Amino acid sequence: MFAHSAWQQIHKEPAQARVTLKLLHNESTDDCIAAGIRPMS
């Protein structure tokens, strides 16, 4: 089973300074791994 991202939150984040899509991807992947869920990539 794959985790689904919180797309509404993800689309708001890049508007903040110093937030990139790569950073968001890495954070999401780390959160999934910590929760024992296979991340979608």
N, C-alpha and C positions, 0 to 999 in steps of 0.2 A: 504494500500500500504506500502511496506517495502522499506527502503533505501538500496542502494547497496554501498558496501564499495569500496574505492579506493585501490584495491588490489596491484597495482604496488607500491604505496607509502607504504602500510603496509609491504610489503616484504622487503623494503629497511630499514625501521625504526629499526628492531632488531639489525642491524649491528652496530648501535650507542651504546655507553656505557649507561648502566642503563635503557635500553628500553626493556620491557618485553611484551609478547603477552597480558597479563592481563591488563597492562597499556594501550596498544593500544585499546583493547576492551572497556575499561571504557571511554576513550576519545571519541571513535567513538559513543558509546551509548549516552554520554552526548551531543555531537554535534547534534545528531538526535533529541533528546528530546527538545533541545533548538530551533531547526528549526521546531518543531511540526510534525516530521516524526517518524513513528514507526520503531525502529531499528530491524534488523534481529539479532537473537542471537542463 
